[in-house]
Amino acid sequence: MPSDKIDIDYVAKLARLDLSEEEKQTFTAQLGDILGYVDKLSDVDVSGVEPMAHAFPLENVLDEDEPREPLTVVEALRNAPAQRDNQIVVPKVVEDA
């Protein structure tokens, strides 16, 4: 895909990025290179390859689900960057209409 067809302003808006003109040129070229590489994948002959959901077999590596004592509020919040009223405080990501 030619990089002149990439709407870098739209992509930056989706990613919530404020890019300078120099960054826009750089990222447009890089994104064009990436999309060109992905386009090359359509040339690969996969006629003898069986479709699969994962490249490697999946194995359940989780511990057995056994009941135990729950975490206290203090333990649950000990790594939270900010907390208020026993809840984790996060930045607002939804804009008001």
N, CA and C of each residue as an Amber inpcrd file, in Angstrom:
protein
   291
   0.8530000  -1.1790000   0.0000000   0.0000000   0.0000000   0.0000000
   0.8910000   1.2320000   0.0000000   0.7060000   2.1120000  -0.9820000
   1.5150000   3.3300000  -1.0110000   1.2330000   4.2060000   0.2040000
   2.3030000   4.7880000   0.7480000   2.1570000   5.5880000   1.9600000
   1.3570000   6.8590000   1.7150000   1.1880000   7.2850000   0.4350000
   0.4000000   8.4910000   0.1730000  -1.0950000   8.2510000   0.3760000
  -1.5140000   6.9830000   0.4750000  -2.9220000   6.6700000   0.7140000
  -3.2430000   6.5160000   2.2000000  -2.2310000   6.6180000   3.0730000
  -2.4400000   6.4610000   4.5050000  -2.8530000   7.8000000   5.0990000
  -3.9900000   7.8230000   5.7760000  -4.4590000   9.0430000   6.4430000
  -3.8750000   9.0550000   7.8550000  -2.6550000   9.5780000   7.9720000
  -1.9360000   9.5390000   9.2520000  -2.6360000  10.3890000  10.3060000
  -3.3410000  11.4370000   9.8890000  -4.0840000  12.2550000  10.8550000
  -5.1890000  11.4320000  11.5010000  -5.8680000  10.6080000  10.6980000
  -6.9360000   9.7540000  11.2270000  -6.3600000   8.6920000  12.1750000
  -5.2490000   8.0910000  11.7630000  -4.6130000   7.0750000  12.6030000
  -4.1470000   7.6900000  13.9210000  -3.5640000   8.8930000  13.8520000
  -3.0960000   9.5700000  15.0670000  -4.2750000   9.9140000  15.9730000
  -5.3890000  10.3120000  15.3900000  -6.5740000  10.6330000  16.1970000
  -7.0910000   9.3830000  16.9140000  -7.1230000   8.2520000  16.2040000
  -7.5590000   6.9990000  16.8230000  -6.6610000   6.6140000  17.9910000
  -5.3680000   6.8790000  17.8380000  -4.3960000   6.5410000  18.8810000
  -4.2510000   7.6520000  19.9130000  -5.0110000   8.7310000  19.7290000
  -4.9520000   9.8780000  20.6310000  -3.5400000  10.4350000  20.7350000
  -2.9170000  10.6270000  19.5540000  -1.5680000  11.1610000  19.4880000
  -1.5860000  12.5220000  18.8150000  -0.7770000  13.4190000  19.3140000
  -0.5980000  14.7290000  18.7090000   0.7790000  14.7230000  18.0640000
   0.8210000  14.5430000  16.7440000   2.0850000  14.3770000  16.0440000
   2.5170000  15.6700000  15.3650000   3.8270000  15.9170000  15.3820000
   4.3810000  17.0360000  14.6320000   4.4230000  16.6390000  13.1600000
   4.6810000  17.6010000  12.2810000   4.7470000  17.3110000  10.8510000
   5.8790000  16.3280000  10.5530000   7.0000000  16.4670000  11.2510000
   8.1210000  15.5480000  11.0560000   7.7410000  14.1260000  11.4800000
   7.0540000  14.0130000  12.6160000   6.6160000  12.6900000  13.0830000
   5.6040000  12.0870000  12.1160000   4.7220000  12.9100000  11.5730000
   3.7340000  12.4110000  10.6140000   4.4210000  11.8140000   9.4010000
   5.4520000  12.4850000   8.8890000   6.1840000  11.9610000   7.7320000
   6.8790000  10.6520000   8.0750000   7.5220000  10.6140000   9.2410000
   8.2320000   9.4060000   9.6690000   7.2750000   8.2360000   9.8220000
   6.1740000   8.4620000  10.5560000   5.2390000   7.3750000  10.8240000
   4.4720000   6.9580000   9.5790000   4.2220000   7.8870000   8.6610000
   3.5640000   7.5290000   7.4040000   4.4480000   6.5630000   6.6210000
   5.7420000   6.8690000   6.5490000   6.6700000   5.9870000   5.8380000
   6.7660000   4.6320000   6.5280000   6.8670000   4.6310000   7.8550000
   6.9840000   3.3690000   8.5930000   5.7210000   2.5260000   8.4550000
   4.5760000   3.1610000   8.5590000   3.3170000   2.4220000   8.4250000
   3.1660000   1.8850000   7.0060000   3.6080000   2.6620000   6.0160000
   3.5900000   2.1810000   4.6310000   4.4660000   0.9520000   4.4530000
   5.6400000   0.9560000   5.0830000   6.5440000  -0.2070000   5.0190000
   5.8980000  -1.4330000   5.6520000   5.2590000  -1.2360000   6.7950000
   4.6000000  -2.3480000   7.4880000   3.4820000  -2.9220000   6.6350000
   2.6440000  -2.0450000   6.0760000   1.5300000  -2.5170000   5.2560000
   2.0290000  -3.1730000   3.9750000   3.1540000  -2.6990000   3.4460000
   3.7480000  -3.3400000   2.2740000   4.2150000  -4.7500000   2.5950000
   4.8020000  -4.9240000   3.7680000   5.2400000  -6.2550000   4.1820000
   4.0410000  -7.1880000   4.3620000   2.9940000  -6.6880000   4.9870000
   1.7890000  -7.5010000   5.1780000   1.2030000  -7.8790000   3.8230000
   1.2530000  -6.9620000   2.8610000   0.7360000  -7.2460000   1.5220000
   1.5390000  -8.3620000   0.8520000   2.8420000  -8.4730000   1.1590000
   3.6760000  -9.5460000   0.6030000   3.2010000 -10.9170000   1.0700000
   2.5570000 -10.9750000   2.2050000   2.0890000 -12.2620000   2.7240000
   1.0510000 -12.8990000   1.8130000   0.3610000 -12.0860000   1.0090000
  -0.6330000 -12.6470000   0.0910000   0.0370000 -13.4500000  -1.0240000
   1.3500000 -13.2720000  -1.2350000   2.0750000 -14.0180000  -2.2630000
   2.5250000 -15.4000000  -1.7840000   2.3990000 -15.6770000  -0.5020000
   2.8650000 -16.9540000   0.0400000   1.8710000 -18.0530000  -0.3090000
   2.3980000 -19.1750000  -0.8000000   1.5570000 -20.3190000  -1.1450000
   1.2400000 -21.1000000   0.1270000  -0.0030000 -21.0710000   0.5320000
  -0.4370000 -21.7850000   1.7380000  -1.4320000 -22.8900000   1.3950000
  -1.4060000 -23.3440000   0.1460000  -2.3910000 -24.3380000  -0.2920000
  -2.2660000 -25.6560000   0.4780000  -1.0590000 -26.0230000   0.9290000
  -0.8910000 -27.2780000   1.6530000  -0.8800000 -27.1250000   3.1650000
  -1.2160000 -25.9400000   3.6580000  -1.1720000 -25.6870000   5.0920000
  -2.5830000 -25.7840000   5.6560000  -2.7210000 -26.6220000   6.6730000
  -4.0300000 -26.7850000   7.3100000  -4.3290000 -25.5850000   8.2130000
  -5.5260000 -25.0310000   8.1120000  -5.8770000 -23.8970000   8.9810000
  -5.8230000 -24.3070000  10.4560000  -5.3850000 -23.3710000  11.2890000
  -5.3110000 -23.6520000  12.7200000  -5.5440000 -22.3580000  13.4910000
  -5.9680000 -22.4990000  14.7190000  -6.2250000 -21.3350000  15.5550000
  -4.9480000 -20.8240000  16.2060000  -3.9940000 -21.7220000  16.4690000
  -2.7520000 -21.3440000  17.1410000  -1.5700000 -22.0300000  16.4670000
  -0.4320000 -21.3840000  16.4800000   0.7600000 -21.9400000  15.8530000
   1.3360000 -23.1070000  16.6560000   1.1120000 -23.0950000  17.9640000
   1.6160000 -24.1480000  18.8310000   0.4610000 -24.7410000  19.6200000
   0.5710000 -26.0120000  20.0120000  -0.4920000 -26.6090000  20.8160000
  -0.6470000 -25.8700000  22.1490000  -1.8790000 -25.6980000  22.5660000
  -2.1290000 -25.0260000  23.8360000  -2.2590000 -26.0620000  24.9430000
  -1.7080000 -25.7160000  26.0800000  -1.8260000 -26.5750000  27.2480000
  -2.2900000 -25.7210000  28.4070000  -3.1070000 -26.3070000  29.2510000
  -3.5780000 -25.5900000  30.4250000  -2.4450000 -25.5510000  31.4450000
  -1.9310000 -24.3660000  31.6910000  -0.8220000 -24.2120000  32.6230000
  -1.2700000 -23.5510000  33.9270000  -2.5620000 -23.4990000  34.1420000
  -3.0880000 -22.8600000  35.3460000  -3.1440000 -23.8470000  36.5030000
  -3.0690000 -23.3160000  37.6970000  -3.2210000 -24.1510000  38.8790000
  -4.6580000 -24.6310000  38.9890000  -4.8390000 -25.6470000  39.7750000
  -6.1940000 -26.1240000  40.0430000  -6.9940000 -25.0130000  40.7140000
  -8.2570000 -24.9630000  40.4170000  -9.1410000 -23.9520000  40.9890000
  -9.6150000 -24.4440000  42.3540000  -8.9020000 -24.0040000  43.3860000
  -9.2410000 -24.4270000  44.7420000  -9.6450000 -23.2150000  45.5640000
 -10.6950000 -23.3260000  46.3400000 -11.1220000 -22.1780000  47.1510000
 -10.0680000 -21.8280000  48.1970000  -9.9240000 -20.5390000  48.4640000
  -9.0130000 -20.0660000  49.5030000  -9.5100000 -18.7120000  49.9830000
  -8.8430000 -18.1880000  50.9860000  -9.2540000 -16.9100000  51.5560000
  -9.0760000 -15.7880000  50.5320000 -10.0630000 -14.9060000  50.3900000
  -9.9260000 -13.7990000  49.4430000  -8.9390000 -12.7530000  49.9460000
  -8.4950000 -11.8890000  49.0440000  -7.6120000 -10.7870000  49.4260000
  -8.3950000  -9.7660000  50.2430000  -7.7160000  -9.1500000  51.1810000
  -8.3410000  -8.0370000  51.8920000  -8.3140000  -6.8200000  50.9680000
  -9.0740000  -5.7870000  51.3130000  -9.1000000  -4.5690000  50.5160000
  -7.6960000  -3.9660000  50.4370000  -6.9910000  -3.9560000  51.5410000
  -5.6390000  -3.3890000  51.5800000  -4.7190000  -4.1730000  50.6470000
  -4.7870000  -5.4910000  50.6670000  -3.9520000  -6.3180000  49.7990000
  -4.3060000  -6.1010000  48.3240000  -5.5840000  -6.0030000  48.0280000
  -6.0250000  -5.8320000  46.6430000  -5.5990000  -4.4790000  46.0770000
  -5.5160000  -3.4640000  46.9160000  -5.1990000  -2.1160000  46.4620000
  -3.7390000  -1.7200000  46.6540000  -2.9060000  -2.6200000  47.1450000
  -1.5400000  -2.2360000  47.5040000  -0.7060000  -1.7840000  46.3080000
  -0.9770000  -2.2580000  45.1060000  -0.2070000  -1.8420000  43.9350000
  -0.9340000  -0.8200000  43.0730000  -2.1040000  -0.3910000  43.5040000
  -2.8570000   0.5880000  42.7140000  -2.1180000   1.9280000  42.7240000
  -1.9820000   2.5780000  41.5730000  -1.2700000   3.8540000  41.5340000
  -2.0170000   4.9520000  42.2860000  -3.3450000   4.8730000  42.3090000
  -4.1510000   5.8420000  43.0560000  -5.4210000   5.1360000  43.5130000
  -5.8730000   5.5150000  44.7040000  -7.0870000   4.8900000  45.2370000
  -7.8870000   5.8950000  46.0440000  -9.1990000   5.6560000  46.0850000
 -10.1060000   6.5250000  46.8320000 -11.3150000   5.6870000  47.2090000
 -11.7280000   5.7710000  48.4460000 -12.9050000   5.0400000  48.9410000
 -12.8460000   3.5460000  48.6050000 -11.6760000   2.9430000  48.8450000
 -11.4630000   1.5120000  48.6000000 -11.6760000   1.1170000  47.1390000
 -11.3960000   2.0390000  46.2200000 -11.4970000   1.7640000  44.7890000
 -10.2480000   2.2880000  44.0930000  -9.9310000   1.6890000  42.9510000
  -8.7980000   2.1560000  42.1580000  -9.2490000   3.3580000  41.3440000
  -8.4610000   4.4280000  41.3740000  -8.7660000   5.6310000  40.6090000
  -8.0070000   5.5460000  39.2880000  -8.7550000   5.7090000  38.1770000
  -8.1580000   5.6710000  36.8420000  -8.5310000   6.9410000  36.0950000
  -7.7350000   7.3280000  35.0950000  -8.0830000   8.5220000  34.3290000
  -9.3350000   8.2950000  33.4920000 -10.0950000   9.3470000  33.3000000
 -11.3070000   9.2840000  32.4840000 -10.8970000   9.1290000  31.0210000
 -11.4820000   8.1390000  30.3300000 -11.1380000   7.9190000  28.9290000
 -12.3310000   8.1060000  27.9890000 -13.4970000   8.3900000  28.5320000
 -14.6920000   8.6080000  27.7250000 -14.9940000  10.0930000  27.7160000
 -15.1730000  10.6270000  26.5190000 -15.4880000  12.0400000  26.4000000
 -16.9890000  12.2600000  26.5550000 -17.3510000  13.3830000  27.1640000
 -18.7630000  13.7280000  27.2940000 -19.2920000  14.1530000  25.9390000
 -20.5420000  13.7860000  25.6660000 -21.1450000  14.1400000  24.3760000
 -21.6440000  15.5680000  24.3800000
